[in-house]
Amino acid sequence: WMDFWDPSHQTRTLNAQFTMTYTPAPWLLVEGSASLRRLSDTLLLSERDREASMRLRWFIRRVEVWPTVSLIDRRRGGDTSTQALEATVRIVRRF
């Protein structure tokens, strides 16, 4: 919660994140996360971001494979909204 004097207005922010990591085998790591961010301001449009993601990390000899899937929901004001589904694969070779 912040108060500003010139121009006079108030801003409130909320950030929360939860992450869970599970290692079912020495060569596999599973991670899930969820986050929420809210911004409220008496002069600006309110914003809300929600994100959920799942990531795997496989170790195959000297190669790491990291597939990730994320679902993102953003809202600004009462009428602007964006949803996105993102998928990436990262491959790293260790020498």
Beta strands, then each sheet from edge to edge (+ up, - down):
strand 1: 2-5
strand 2: 8-25
strand 3: 28-41
strand 4: 47-60
strand 5: 63-76
strand 6: 80-93
sheet 1: 1+ 2- 3+ 4- 5+ 6-
end
